[in-house]
Amino acid sequence: QTVLSAPKTDAFPDWKAGEPVPYEALCRTFSLIELTTKRLIIMEYCSLFLRQVLRLTPNDLLPTVLLMINKLAPDYAGIELGIGESLIMKAIGETTGRSLAVIKQDQKEIGDLGLVAVKSRSTQPTMFKPKPLTIQGVHKGLMSIATMSGNGTQQRKVDGIKKLLSAADARSSGKVDITKDKGGPSEAKFLVRFLEGKLRLGLAEKTVLVSLAQAVIHHEAQVAGKTVASPADVEKAEAMLKTVYSELPSYDIVVPAMLEHGIMHLKENCKLRPGIPLKPMLAKPTKAITEVLDRFENQTFTCEYKYDGERAQIHYVAKSGDAGNKESSNGLTAIFSRNSEDLSKKYPDILAKLHTWVRPETTSFVLDCETVAWDVAERKVLPFQQLMTRKRKDVKIEDVKVKVCVFAFDLLYLNGEAIVEQSLRERRALLADAFAPVEGEFAMAVHMDGQELDAIQTFLDESVKASCEGLMVKMLDGAESGYEPSKRSRNWLKIKKDYLSGVGDSLDLVVLGAYYGKGKRTSVYGAFLLACHNPNNDTYETVCNIGTGFSEAVLESLHEQLSEIVIDRPKPFYAHSTGGQHQPDVWFEPRYVWEVRTADLTLSPRYLAGSREGVDPSGERRGISLRFPRFIRIRDDKKPAEATTSRQVAEMYRKQESVTKSKGPAVDDDF
Ligand code: ATP
């Protein structure tokens, strides 16, 4: 346990007690964090700063935490800045009186809009001294930019950014060495990076969460007259905040509750509740039934059909009210995506029917399920492609052509109580009791509890016949079978029919660039450069070029969609090889995630995926690439930061290597 060693006082931000926290103080902390890659040191700076906020201006704790994690509000609030490079460049130009052409030129040379903003500012003579930015002020300003709508939104957003930028670095002496990416006054830099959605500090959200727990527990100890909290208390505080936040992922609720009741009393005050989506539990891929049997040796497990639709979390409180939740007595129905996006406008048909599927004694619940397209005439599920044809927004019930059936597989909350800690067997029994299935509308996921290889194989075949993707195999009894929000857990395994002899799973990759097509395809992009995500340093590492699996119509629509997000040069957080012949013709903002299937994985000097994961025995640090990658579909429900990680790619590669070792190394033969 590190006891917080105070850094030099002149380096560490301070302000008058009770005053709003200066934004500059946060940026100074960011600059310190930027100078290191060591997680423990990053955590220490982060937690020291949060302690300072707690000590001097506790009311600013919430916006401080939000600005640290590059968010304005919880995910389910759906508040996004949605600002591309061109708007930011316009704002920088207009703030500093430099032409757009000059800004663009700078961006071409420097490649980092944050630094372009700093450079632009430092050349600007200051006519009057604007009021320094505060954390509250920046949060409010960004929030108003994010929530603008209606006529002239673009220009008003630019004006909002200008207002913030012109006050940035008001406190600094103005001398900035822009040849140095790191250190120095930096409000403009971090403002711009916030707008771009990447602070590039290596400051993972989890790190902020742990730092917050440390800061609060040490602060509480100090208030109680001790110097710091004991290591045992720090550990308890971290575990407490992690658990509570995983069940109620909203700093807007958790931070004020922590200030009011103290961190050790969080659990009584912040509980999973209908209306606030939690991040779903996820599964690990497997390649063979025998792998499943090895994993669950001597433990009971259950197999369920893996339906091929869209993950949904349905929240409900009956109108008459739920004794345990008085505030919600007006009733509540909501449906959220895997990403905590509000899907109510996509599935009004589900929400309208919801109350007809529950038994009278069921007053509230949070349900984990899959929505699947349903063939009314044939009374069976339809492939995922049918579901994709549904509109995403403003669906009117009377216009719904693709009917959906909800397949329920887990229950997280029932009648005023969170039940995530109960065993799956218990949750499943409660689920069965709480609902009344209606054919074609609501059903329990089909399951089978046999533990023998033959039984599982037969069940897998049946699932495929029933148009499912394969099986989910889950731990059934004991503490390990509890629901683990936001975790990709080894207590849930997936077996997909297509991957039994392949690499085990498809990958979800970010589109970074494209190559113009040849022959018939010259007016569209014919191939694309894809990357996985490395959350350790928040970069996108290239993993393959892909030109297979696209119909002409798909290529056309992709061209239209991607043309809007072309940028002049790769973002500084794209890890790609720089050899001239490997450069794509155009680069994109990181926005779209595609699901891709691959024959296998191979080491390649041309790509950088997982090159820091120590997979290359030659020590050359080659990356991993996909062989014969094939496009499956766009993953609208995933953001780039949720793409397959470098570590997952490395895991897939290692697993495959241990199987194919005897066959000699694979060759890199992509086009
Ligand atoms: P995938 O591409 O396999 O959907 P993913 O990363 O979205 O991957 P995983 O946890 O890896 O999610 O796979 C589980 C997904 O399968 C869930 O997110 C859910 O949408 C779907 N699913 C279908 N049937 C079930 C089931 N019976 N239990 C759990 N998840 C199921």
Residues whose N, C-alpha, C, O or C-beta is under 5 A from the ligand:
A	BS01	ATP	M281 L282 A283 E304 Y305 K306 Y307 E310 R311 E370 F409 A445 M472
